[in-house]
C-alpha cells in the first residue's frame, strides 16, 4: 500500500492521461462487441460535442490543479481533516476511508445538489440530455459544471484531510468507474446486481439517465453504492425499460448541437411533465 501511495503522490501527467484515453478507447471498442442498446447513430458525430466537453473539463481541472495541490499539502502539514482526527489506523484503511469520503463530498453530494438546486440542474442538464448514452457521455459536462464539480472536490479534500496521493487515487478510480457505468456495454444482470452492492454498476447508473422522475433523481453515486443506499436514493428499473434523455427537453436535434448545449444552462427552468410509478 505504501508503494501505491508513493506512486500516486508523484504520478506523471502522462499516466493520468493514459487512464483517460485508454479507458475511452477500451470501452469504445467493447461497445462495438457487446452493446447494451443497438443505437442507430453515427458514433463519431455523436461523440463530437461530448469529446469537446471532455477537452474543456481537462483544461479547467488542469488550470485549477494548483488549488487542489495546495489544499492537499496544507491539510497534510497541519494534520487537518476527518481522516487525520481519527485514531491511528493501518495505511490501507486510512487510504480506503479517504477515498470513500471523497466519493461522498466530491461525487454524491455534488451530484445530489445539482439535481435539487434549479440553476445547477440547468447546468447539469447538458449531461442528462444525451439520448444515446455511451462511453463519451461520461465526460459530457458543461464547463460551468466542471468548475462546480471541482469546487466540491476541493471542499472534500479540505474536510476529509486527504493528502495528494489519496486525491489522485480517488480521481483515477472516479474516472475509470464513470467510464464503466456510462459505456454502452451489456453484462450479466446477475453480475451487475452483485456489483451494485459495493460499487455503482452500469445498470444502476443507467437508471439515473432514464428520462422521467423519480428515476432521474436517484442513484447519484459515482464509485460506491453505499451513499445511495444509506440516504435512500437507490432505485431499480428493468434495463429494457430505460429511455435516455430528459422529458422536459426532448428535442434530440438540439441536444446533439454543441452550440445549443453551451446555451442550455441559460434557458428557463421547466417543471417535469410526468412522474412514473416505481
C-alpha positions in Angstrom: 0.0 0.0 0.0 2.9 2.3 0.8 4.3 1.8 -2.7 0.9 2.6 -4.2 0.7 5.8 -2.3 4.2 6.8 -3.3 3.3 6.1 -7.0 0.1 8.3 -6.9 1.9 11.0 -4.9 4.1 11.6 -7.9 2.1 10.1 -10.7 3.2 11.6 -14.1 0.6 13.5 -16.1 1.2 11.1 -19.0 0.0 8.2 -16.8 -3.2 10.1 -15.8 -3.8 10.9 -19.5 -3.4 7.2 -20.3 -6.2 6.3 -17.8 -8.5 8.7 -19.7 -7.5 7.9 -23.3 -7.0 4.2 -22.7 -10.4 3.9 -20.9 -12.3 5.7 -23.7 -10.5 3.5 -26.4 -11.1 0.3 -24.5 -14.8 0.9 -23.8 -15.4 2.3 -27.3 -14.2 -1.0 -28.8 -16.1 -3.0 -26.2 -19.3 -1.2 -27.1 -19.0 -2.5 -30.7 -18.8 -6.1 -29.5 -21.3 -6.3 -26.6 -23.6 -3.3 -26.8 -26.5 -2.9 -24.3 -28.6 -1.0 -26.8 -28.3 -1.1 -30.6 -28.2 2.6 -31.3 -28.9 3.8 -34.8 -26.5 6.6 -34.9 -23.2 7.9 -36.4 -20.9 7.3 -33.5 -18.2 9.8 -34.3 -20.8 12.5 -35.0 -22.5 11.8 -31.6 -19.1 11.8 -29.9 -18.1 15.3 -31.3 -19.8 17.5 -28.7 -19.0 15.0 -25.9 -15.3 15.0 -26.7 -15.4 18.8 -26.8 -16.7 18.8 -23.2 -14.0 16.2 -22.3 -11.4 18.8 -23.5 -12.9 21.7 -21.5 -13.1 19.5 -18.4 -9.4 18.6 -18.8 -8.5 22.3 -19.3 -10.4 23.5 -16.3 -9.1 20.8 -14.0 -5.5 21.5 -15.2 -5.9 25.2 -14.7 -7.2 24.9 -11.2 -5.0 22.0 -10.2 -2.7 24.2 -8.1 -5.7 24.8 -5.7 -6.1 21.0 -5.2 -2.3 20.5 -4.7 -2.0 23.4 -2.2 -5.1 22.3 -0.2 -3.9 18.7 0.0 -0.5 19.8 1.1 -2.0 22.2 3.7 -4.2 19.5 5.4 -1.3 17.1 5.5 1.1 19.6 7.1 -1.5 20.8 9.6 -2.9 17.4 10.3 -6.4 18.7 9.4 -9.5 16.8 8.3 -11.6 13.8 9.3 -9.2 11.0 8.5 -6.4 12.9 10.4 -8.6 13.4 13.5 -9.4 9.7 13.9 -7.2 7.3 15.9 -4.2 6.0 14.1 -5.1 3.2 11.6 -3.4 1.0 9.1 -2.3 2.7 5.9 -4.8 0.7 3.8 -7.7 1.7 6.0 -6.6 5.3 6.0 -6.4 5.4 2.2 -9.7 3.5 1.8 -11.6 5.8 4.2 -10.1 8.8 2.4 -11.3 7.6 -1.0 -14.8 6.6 0.4 -15.3 10.1 2.0 -14.0 11.9 -1.1 -16.5 10.0 -3.1 -19.3 11.3 -0.9 -18.2 15.0 -1.0 -16.8 15.2 -4.5 -19.4 13.0 -6.3 -22.5 12.0 -4.4 -23.1 15.4 -2.6 -22.2 17.4 -5.7 -24.5 15.3 -7.9 -27.4 15.4 -5.4 -27.1 19.2 -5.1 -27.1 19.7 -8.9 -30.4 17.9 -9.0 -32.0 19.8 -6.2 -30.9 23.4 -7.0 -32.6 24.6 -10.1 -29.8 26.8 -11.6 -27.4 23.9 -11.1 -29.8 21.4 -12.6 -29.9 23.6 -15.8 -26.1 23.3 -16.0 -26.1 19.6 -15.2 -28.9 19.1 -17.8 -26.2 19.0 -20.5 -25.1 15.7 -19.2 -28.6 14.2 -18.9 -29.8 15.4 -22.3 -27.8 12.8 -24.2 -30.2 10.4 -26.0 -27.5 7.9 -26.8 -25.6 7.2 -23.6 -22.2 5.7 -24.3 -18.6 6.0 -23.2 -18.3 9.6 -24.5 -21.2 10.6 -22.3 -19.1 10.1 -19.2 -17.3 13.4 -19.8 -20.2 15.3 -21.2 -20.2 18.2 -18.7 -20.8 21.9 -19.4 -17.7 23.9 -18.5 -19.7 25.5 -15.6 -20.4 22.1 -14.2 -16.7 21.2 -14.4 -16.0 24.2 -12.2 -18.8 23.3 -9.8 -17.6 19.7 -9.5 -14.0 20.9 -8.9 -15.3 23.1 -6.1 -17.0 20.2 -4.4 -13.9 18.0 -4.8 -11.7 20.8 -3.3 -14.2 21.1 -0.4 -14.0 17.4 0.1 -10.2 17.4 0.2 -10.3 20.1 2.8 -12.9 18.4 5.0 -11.6 14.9 4.6 -8.0 15.9 5.1 -6.8 13.9 2.1 -3.2 14.1 1.0 -2.5 14.4 -2.7 -1.8 10.6 -3.1 -5.3 9.7 -1.9 -6.8 12.6 -4.0 -5.1 11.1 -7.2 -6.3 7.6 -6.3 -9.8 8.9 -5.9 -9.7 10.8 -9.1 -8.3 7.8 -11.0 -11.0 5.4 -9.6 -13.7 8.0 -10.3 -12.6 8.4 -13.9 -12.5 4.6 -14.6 -15.8 4.0 -12.8 -17.5 6.8 -14.7 -16.4 5.3 -18.0 -17.5 1.9 -17.0 -21.0 2.9 -15.9 -21.7 5.1 -18.9 -20.3 2.7 -21.6 -23.0 1.1 -23.7 -22.0 -2.4 -22.8 -24.1 -5.4 -21.8 -23.0 -7.5 -18.8 -24.8 -10.3 -17.0 -27.7 -8.9 -14.9 -26.6 -11.2 -12.0 -23.1 -9.8 -12.1 -24.4 -6.3 -12.4 -26.6 -6.8 -9.3 -23.7 -8.2 -7.3 -21.5 -5.3 -8.3 -24.2 -2.9 -7.2 -24.0 -4.0 -3.6 -20.5 -2.4 -3.4 -19.9 -0.1 -6.4 -22.1 1.8 -8.9 -22.9 -0.8 -11.6 -23.7 0.1 -15.2 -27.4 -0.8 -14.9 -27.7 1.1 -11.6 -26.3 4.3 -13.2 -28.2 4.0 -16.4 -31.5 4.1 -14.4 -30.3 7.6 -13.4 -30.3 8.5 -17.1 -34.0 7.5 -17.6 -36.0 10.4 -18.9 -38.6 10.6 -16.2 -38.8 11.1 -12.5 -38.3 9.6 -9.9 -35.6 7.7 -11.7 -33.7 10.8 -12.9 -33.5 11.9 -9.2 -31.9 8.6 -7.9 -28.7 6.6 -8.0 -26.4 9.7 -7.6 -23.2 7.8 -6.7 -20.1 7.5 -8.8 -17.8 4.9 -7.2 -19.6 3.4 -4.2 -23.3 2.5 -4.0 -23.1 2.9 -0.2 -24.2 6.5 -0.2 -27.4 5.9 -2.3 -28.3 3.0 0.0 -27.7 5.0 3.2 -29.6 8.1 2.1 -32.5 6.3 0.4 -31.8 7.4 -3.1 -31.3 3.9 -4.6 -33.9 2.8 -7.2 -34.0 -0.1 -9.6 -35.6 -0.3 -13.1 -35.5 -3.0 -15.7 -32.8 -2.1 -18.2 -35.2 -2.8 -21.1 -37.5 0.0 -19.9 -34.8 2.7 -19.8 -35.3 5.6 -22.2 -32.4 8.1 -22.2 -32.8 11.9 -22.2 -34.9 14.3 -20.2 -38.7 14.6 -20.8 -38.7 18.4 -20.4 -36.0 18.9 -23.1 -37.0 16.1 -25.6 -35.6 17.7 -28.8 -32.7 15.3 -29.8 -31.5 17.6 -32.6 -30.9 20.5 -30.2 -29.5 18.1 -27.6 -26.9 17.0 -30.1 -25.8 20.5 -31.1 -22.7 21.9 -29.4 -23.9 25.5 -29.7 -27.3 24.6 -28.2 -25.7 22.6 -25.4 -23.4 25.5 -24.5 -26.6 27.7 -24.3 -28.7 25.1 -22.5 -28.0 26.2 -18.9 -29.3 29.7 -19.7 -32.8 28.5 -20.8 -35.7 28.8 -18.5 -36.4 26.0 -16.0 -39.2 23.7 -16.9 -41.1 21.6 -14.4 -41.2 17.8 -15.1 -44.0 16.8 -17.3 -44.7 13.5 -15.6 -43.7 11.0 -13.0 -43.6 7.3 -13.4 -44.7 4.8 -10.7 -41.8 3.0 -9.1 
